[in-house]
Amino acid sequence: MSEQMAAVSAVLADGGQVNIRWADAGDEPALAAFYARLGVPHEAEVLAPIGQWVTAWANDELVGVADYRTLGSTREAEVTVAVTSRWRRRGIGTLLLEHLISSARQRGIESFHADVQADSSEMLLVLADLGLAGQPQEPSGASPGRPNGGLLGGRRRRSGSVAFDLSLRYDERYLEAVAERESRADVLSLHRVFAPRSVAIVGASRREASVGNAIVRHLLEADFHGPVYPVNPHADRIAGLRAYPSVSALPEVPDLVVLAVPAPAVAGVAEECGQCGAGGLVVLSAGFSDLDAGRLRQAIRHYGMRMVGPNCIGIANTDPAVALDATLTRQIAAPGSVGVLTQSGGIGFAISESLHGAGLGVSTFASVGDKYDVSGNDLLLWWRHDDRTRVAIIDLESFGNPRKFARLARQLGRRIPVVVMRAGAPEVAQRAARTHTAAAVTPVVIRDELFRQAGVVATDDLAEAVDAVAFFSGQPLPAGRRVALVGNTGAAGVLAADVCARYGLQVPPLSPATQEALAAILPAAGGAVTNPVDTTAGVSAELYGRVLRTVAADPGIDAIVAILTPTAVSPIEQILDSLPVQAPVAAVLLGQREALTLHGRVPVYSSATAAIRALGHAADYAATRSREPGTVPEVTGIDKNAAEVAIGAYLAEHPQGGWLDGAVLDAVARAYGLPAAPSVIAHDTERRTEMLIGFVQDPVFGPLVQVGAGGATTDLVQDRTARLLPLTDRDARDMISSLRMAPLLTGFRDAQPLDVAALTDVLHRVARLAADLPSVAELDINPLILYPSGCTAVDTNIRVAPAHVIDPYLRELR
């Protein structure tokens, strides 16, 4: 349990912070004093091997304790929680339980039992709202069927108590409950950063070319609603404002402090800010030594501050009630609906310029830099509660907790589009690997699968990202992929139809009724009314508007791309005025100097490719948001304990791990019901279809499961698809149906269909094994022969290795 000794900070329900860590023998005096304050005798055996104690500390004071003790079965434990009176109702008990649950699950505990006095309303509410599956029992006295007739881990149940039996499985209900608690707490903790009542700038200068002066000027130009305090011991006034020698000399405690001082001085200023009670920091400075970085991190955690940066270009919140702009961008952010998150300062400047040039306003802007504290996940939580943000654009070079990012992005994506710029492509060199699964899992595969499962709109460069944001900002989502192309020249429409096919959009013929109506509107000679629609160059704005409204009313059309070529007889500006109709519209003005502009709420692109690509992203996002996510099915016949025992014995003899064989391999495969050869006798040799199923444990992203064509031609065919866990029933269906070989499985050319249900079952069993056994670093079944009835695993390879388990859903700060 050495990995449990390090303290972590976590946010409470009211936005405050505590440190969570596991108790050790040195905490005995503090535990004795803690129980004395509660009026409970301190038991000497609390730190015995059967006890697991997690503690909460605030400013070196022990404020909460939780423990579990195994009962007669090692898979069941009794849990107790205690919090000092003045720290109750702040979420400490819930937070302690979450950390206790995470530890217990890793140690094989499957359920918790708790007895709570019926009049203890606070703890009853904590357990009932925890989100774990289980039923509270009626108040009772003894506990029938339990060891010692009512003795639980050496403690006798009291009469008039309510018994809780709670499953520790991480189902969707529990994870949603944890996420909701984290979201509310995180937003409260960030309130003094993104919605401060006052701002101080340490390092403010009278030199206009300086960073500190730029921040002061931006705050004033944005008309920040609260007081702005320049801090400089060598100046009396800066930008017309009174300057102060230090943070401690200010007339009030500032909510937010922006630091623009050399890196070696930052930690000392941060400590002063914490001592004064400041709530948040934005650190623009860069170039920290390891010592200075450690002091800075220690300061923000010790004093419970939230921090953006270091090495960032600042933050902005254009909410009229806040009007905060503490950035180094060239111009202050215009109010709008786009949330911006960037890690790179250079990309942050570029995003700011691109949005400004296109006429797109910002709701919140955050440059998180080196992410010592506030990260992309924090901004996803903030935007979840921010009604002003209608679309988000994200540039991140790294993910501290990618599985949590995927979950949070998926939750946010149910409400608004999240557009992500892919960082420079990671290295994709093929590594030497014993299995096809491992060889195929490149960084690009993992990253792209993360984005796909998160439901984000993944783009390859800034222009593509801003093009998509422009469409999302002003247009409704298309109901499908059927597009009408309406232009004032025929050739442009024909070329655009080819582009639509490239981005998965359809250009179907318009209905006969629509074609008849268009023929009555357009000139008799030269026009086309099928799709693409050619209005001819001389069409008036009034007629063009009628054409658009007629096409938009066609029930077989989901969106319109209006392609305009400037000519001597085309009233372009008036035509642009006619564009807003009921259907989603993207406009193309060929030859437009700017790559992107807005005409009202309609995005106007300079090329058909840009417009159609943006529309394709919108169609993909609409389909993703409307798709049922599915559920993780219950897999029967699993003996996790038997597999753990077999692997544990192997690792005891081979501490570095290795490839399983013989009895150990058979034991693990049997424990998860993996089909072993020979299990089916094949009478029709022409219907042996060979498949591959496997997974690799990535240390950051978690298990990546693959399915595809197997056998001798695996690498030649390259027909595989992958998913990160959790794997839902919908995921499994989509994986199999997306394969190029899918028709072979369902009865190609009148052949007998193969047992796709058996294939799906093996896929879910492999996914469950990957989730249950983190010490299984790699699994590869190749080939898995699929028959009309059943399947056979001809060759199964399993590699195990010592695993450092990280709970991606645990609430803790970086």
PESUL-V551379 format. One record per backbone hydrogen bond with DSSP energy under -0.5 kcal/mol. NH is the residue of the N-H (numbers start at 1). CO is the residue of the C=O. Records with the same first field share a line. If there is no record, write none. Layout:
NH->CO ; CO
This chain:
4->1
5->2
8->20
10->18
12->16
13->90
14->90
15->12
18->10
19->57
20->8
21->55
22->4
23->53
27->24
28->25
31->27
32->28
33->29
34->30
35->31
36->32
37->33
38->34
39->35 ; 36
40->35
43->41
46->43
47->44
48->45
51->48
52->68
54->66
55->21
56->64
57->19
58->61
61->58
63->56 ; 61
64->56
65->82
66->54
67->80
68->52
69->78
70->50
71->73 ; 76
76->73
77->111
78->69
79->113
80->67
82->65
84->63
87->84
88->85
90->87
95->91
96->92
97->93
98->94
99->95
100->96
101->97
102->98
103->99
104->100
105->101
106->102
107->103
108->105
109->104
110->75
111->75
112->166
113->77
114->164
116->114 ; 162
118->160
120->117
121->119
124->120
125->121
126->122
127->123
128->124
129->125
130->127
135->165
137->163
140->161
144->142
146->143
149->146
150->147
151->147
152->150 ; 155
153->151
155->152
157->150
161->140 ; 158
162->116
164->114
165->135
166->112 ; 164
167->133
168->110
171->169
175->171
176->172
177->173
178->174
179->175
180->176
181->177
182->178
183->179
184->180
185->181
186->182
187->183
188->184
189->185
190->186
191->187 ; 188
193->190
194->190
195->191
199->227
200->256
201->229
202->200 ; 258
203->201 ; 231
204->201 ; 231
210->207
214->210
215->211
216->212
217->213
218->214
219->215
220->216
221->217
222->218
223->220
224->219
225->322
227->197
229->199
230->228 ; 242
231->201
232->230 ; 244
235->232
238->241
241->238
243->236
244->230
249->246
250->247
254->252
256->198
257->280
258->200
259->257 ; 282
260->202 ; 258
265->262
266->262 ; 263
267->263
269->265
270->266
271->267
272->268
273->269
274->270
275->271
276->272
277->273
278->273
279->254 ; 255
280->255
281->306
282->257
283->308
284->259 ; 282
285->259
293->289
294->290
295->291
296->292
297->293
298->294
299->295
300->296
301->297
302->298
303->299
304->301
305->300
306->279
308->281
309->368
310->283
311->285
312->283
314->367
315->326
316->365
317->324
318->363
322->319
323->319
324->317
325->323
326->315
328->313
336->362
337->361
338->361
339->337 ; 391
340->364
341->393
342->366
343->395
348->344
349->345
350->346
351->347
352->348
353->349
354->350
355->351
356->352
357->353
358->354
359->355 ; 356
360->355
362->334
363->338
364->338
365->316
366->340
367->314
368->342 ; 366
369->342
370->310
371->368
372->309
373->309
374->307
379->375
380->376
381->377
382->378
383->379
384->380
385->381 ; 382
386->383
387->385
389->386
390->337 ; 388
391->337
392->417
393->339
394->419
395->341
396->421
405->401
406->402
407->403
408->404
409->405
410->406
411->407
412->408
413->409
414->410 ; 411
415->412
416->412
417->390
419->392 ; 417
420->418 ; 457
421->394
422->420 ; 459
439->435
440->436
441->437 ; 438
442->440
443->427
446->442
447->443
448->444
449->445
450->446
451->447
452->448
453->449
454->450
455->451 ; 452
456->451
457->418
458->456
459->420
465->461
466->462
467->463
468->464
469->465
470->466
471->467
472->468
473->469
474->470 ; 471
475->471
483->481 ; 506
484->559
486->484 ; 561
487->485 ; 533
488->563
493->489
494->490
495->491
496->492
497->493
498->494
499->495
500->496
501->497
502->498
503->499 ; 500
504->501
505->500
506->481
510->530
515->511
516->512
517->513
518->514
519->515
520->516
521->517 ; 518
522->518
527->523
528->534
531->532
532->485
533->485
534->528
535->487 ; 533
539->536
544->540
545->541
546->542
547->543
548->544
549->545
550->546
551->547
552->548
553->549
554->551
557->554
558->482
559->482
560->584
561->484
562->560 ; 586
563->486 ; 561
564->562 ; 588
566->564 ; 590
570->567
571->569
572->570
575->571
576->572
577->573
578->574 ; 575
579->576
584->558
586->560
587->603
588->562
589->605
590->564 ; 588
591->606
592->589
597->604
599->602
600->598
601->599
602->599
603->601
604->597
605->587 ; 603
606->595
611->607
612->608
613->609
614->610
615->611
616->612
617->613
618->614
619->615
620->616
621->617
622->618
623->619
624->620
625->621
626->622
627->623
633->631
635->633
636->634
639->671
643->639
644->640
645->641
646->642
647->643
648->644
649->645
650->646
651->647
652->648
653->649
654->650
657->654
658->800
660->798
664->661
665->661
666->662
667->663
668->664
669->665
670->666
671->667
672->668 ; 669
673->670
674->669
677->793
682->680
683->681
685->683
687->684
688->685
689->687 ; 786
690->688
691->784
692->708
693->781
694->706
695->779
696->704
697->777
698->696 ; 702
702->698
704->696
705->703 ; 723
706->694
707->721
708->692
709->719
710->690
713->710
714->711
717->713
718->714
720->718
721->707
723->705
725->703
728->726
729->631
732->728
733->729
734->730
735->731
736->732
737->733
738->734
739->736
742->739
743->740
744->741
745->741 ; 742
746->742
750->747
751->748
754->745
755->787
756->754
759->755
760->756
761->757
762->758
763->759
764->760
765->761
766->762
767->763
768->764
769->765
770->766
771->767
772->768
773->769
774->772
776->773
777->775 ; 799
778->799
779->695
780->797
781->693
782->780 ; 795
783->691
784->691
785->783 ; 792
786->689 ; 784
787->790
792->785
794->783 ; 792
795->783
797->780
799->778
800->658
801->775
805->803
808->806
810->807
812->810
813->9
